[in-house]
Amino acid sequence: MLIAGRALVYGFARMKIDGHFPRWGIAEAEAERLAEAILDLFIEGIAKPPPPAPE
């Protein structure tokens, strides 16, 4: 998970540094929101599911 998380952040940062987002029509503020949403999605995906509700 550690390497996957680092790769995700590195890849996103590299795309930002390389100027991909403006070429794709993504504004700076939108790129910031996307970064947060992507990280939230990743964390949600690796989080332990809640225990089942008692019956």
BAVO-486221 format. One record per residue (C-alpha): residue number from 1; residue in one letter; y, x, z. Coordinates in Angstrom, 2 decimals. Each point is the difference from the previous one (the first is absolute). Layout:
! BAVO-486221
{i->NUM, aa->A, v->Y, u->X, w->Z}
...
END
This chain:
! BAVO-486221
{i->1, aa->M, v->0.00, u->0.00, w->0.00}
{i->2, aa->L, v->2.36, u->2.84, w->0.82}
{i->3, aa->I, v->-0.22, u->1.48, w->-3.49}
{i->4, aa->A, v->0.25, u->-3.43, w->-1.63}
{i->5, aa->G, v->3.18, u->-0.78, w->1.97}
{i->6, aa->R, v->1.54, u->3.35, w->-0.82}
{i->7, aa->A, v->-0.89, u->-0.37, w->-3.67}
{i->8, aa->L, v->1.60, u->-3.45, w->-0.10}
{i->9, aa->V, v->3.23, u->1.24, w->1.57}
{i->10, aa->Y, v->0.05, u->3.18, w->-2.07}
{i->11, aa->G, v->-0.60, u->-1.89, w->-3.24}
{i->12, aa->F, v->2.73, u->-2.52, w->0.71}
{i->13, aa->A, v->2.44, u->2.77, w->1.00}
{i->14, aa->R, v->-0.88, u->2.01, w->-3.11}
{i->15, aa->M, v->0.67, u->-3.02, w->-2.24}
{i->16, aa->K, v->3.38, u->-0.44, w->1.72}
{i->17, aa->I, v->0.93, u->3.68, w->-0.33}
{i->18, aa->D, v->-1.12, u->0.09, w->-3.63}
{i->19, aa->G, v->2.26, u->-2.97, w->-0.79}
{i->20, aa->H, v->-2.70, u->-2.47, w->-1.04}
{i->21, aa->F, v->1.50, u->-3.02, w->1.74}
{i->22, aa->P, v->3.31, u->-0.19, w->-1.88}
{i->23, aa->R, v->-1.90, u->0.42, w->-3.27}
{i->24, aa->W, v->-2.14, u->-2.97, w->1.01}
{i->25, aa->G, v->3.04, u->-2.09, w->0.88}
{i->26, aa->I, v->-0.50, u->0.28, w->3.78}
{i->27, aa->A, v->3.26, u->0.40, w->1.93}
{i->28, aa->E, v->0.31, u->2.46, w->2.89}
{i->29, aa->A, v->0.12, u->-2.76, w->2.63}
{i->30, aa->E, v->-3.03, u->-1.69, w->-1.54}
{i->31, aa->A, v->-1.94, u->3.29, w->0.07}
{i->32, aa->E, v->0.67, u->0.22, w->3.75}
{i->33, aa->R, v->-1.33, u->-3.54, w->0.52}
{i->34, aa->L, v->-3.04, u->0.78, w->-2.17}
{i->35, aa->A, v->-0.76, u->3.11, w->2.09}
{i->36, aa->E, v->0.00, u->-2.07, w->3.18}
{i->37, aa->A, v->-2.14, u->-2.73, w->-1.57}
{i->38, aa->I, v->-2.50, u->2.54, w->-1.36}
{i->39, aa->L, v->-0.35, u->1.69, w->3.38}
{i->40, aa->D, v->-0.38, u->-3.36, w->1.75}
{i->41, aa->L, v->-2.75, u->-0.95, w->-2.47}
{i->42, aa->F, v->-1.80, u->3.31, w->0.54}
{i->43, aa->I, v->0.16, u->-0.31, w->3.79}
{i->44, aa->E, v->-1.19, u->-3.60, w->-0.18}
{i->45, aa->G, v->-2.90, u->1.11, w->-2.17}
{i->46, aa->I, v->-1.21, u->2.66, w->2.43}
{i->47, aa->A, v->0.64, u->-1.95, w->3.20}
{i->48, aa->K, v->-2.95, u->-1.25, w->1.99}
{i->49, aa->P, v->-0.52, u->-3.72, w->-0.43}
{i->50, aa->P, v->0.66, u->-2.09, w->3.12}
{i->51, aa->P, v->-3.07, u->-0.96, w->2.01}
{i->52, aa->P, v->-1.45, u->-3.41, w->-0.79}
{i->53, aa->A, v->1.39, u->-2.90, w->2.03}
{i->54, aa->P, v->-2.33, u->-1.17, w->2.77}
{i->55, aa->E, v->-1.79, u->-3.21, w->-0.76}
END
